[in-house]
């Protein structure tokens, strides 16, 4: 806080800003840092150059690295492989953002499970759990169909069929 009538001191510009780091000035004159790449902004903590800042910077940078193609057979590995595929890269930025949001939610809940553990019965249980969120289910279903199709093309013979293609959409009222 500043004393009444005194303006806060302007922070000096950083000497050497890292790649993809930007800053903007808030209404009260405070400076906010962010990592910007591919149209996305990820906020970074102050002060610039601190260990907390560098950890957040490297975590933001990691989100844009091309993942190893299918290091394992988990749902998380399949989703990461799909994010690195040409099919995903050719989508519009807004579509990529939508796909990421949907698949990241699924990945946090079920990422450690293998793709083979999602049989038709398991997928029907998931569908029934989403009966009140039809739009969410339909988006998840269509994205997972694409993920498993890509997985099956890259790892020929690992999965005999795509169980997500047999699942049904929910009606939207």
C-alpha positions, 0 to 999 in steps of 0.5 A: 500500500502506498501513502495517500497522494503518492503514486506507486513506484514503477517497476524497472523493466526486466533486464533479460526477459525469457522467450514467450514471456509478456507483461501488461500493466493493470488498472492500478499500475501493477505489472502482470506476467504471463507465458504466451504461446499459440494464442494462450496466456498462462499467468506467471507469479512475481517476481520475475526470475524467482524460483517460483516464477521459473518453476511456473515458466517451465511448467507452462513451457512443458505444456507446449512440448511435443509429447513422446508418441505413446510411451505406454498404453494408458489413457494419458499416453494415448491422449498425449500422443493424439495432441502431438499428431497431425490430426490434432495440429490441423485443427483450428486453435479454438477447436484445439482448445476445446479438445484439450479442455475436454480431454484434460478433464478425462485425463485427470480422472482416468489417465492412469488406466489402460485403454484396454480397460475401457470396455463397452460396459465401462463406457456405458457406465460413464454414459449413464453418469453423464445423463444430466450433462449430455453436451459434456458426454457427447463431446467426450465421446467424440474426442475419445473416438478420435484418440483411440482411432489415432492410437490404433493407427500408430500401435497396430494390433494393440487394440482389436476394436474401438469401444468408444465407436459403439457408444451412443450419444445422449439426446440434447433437449 
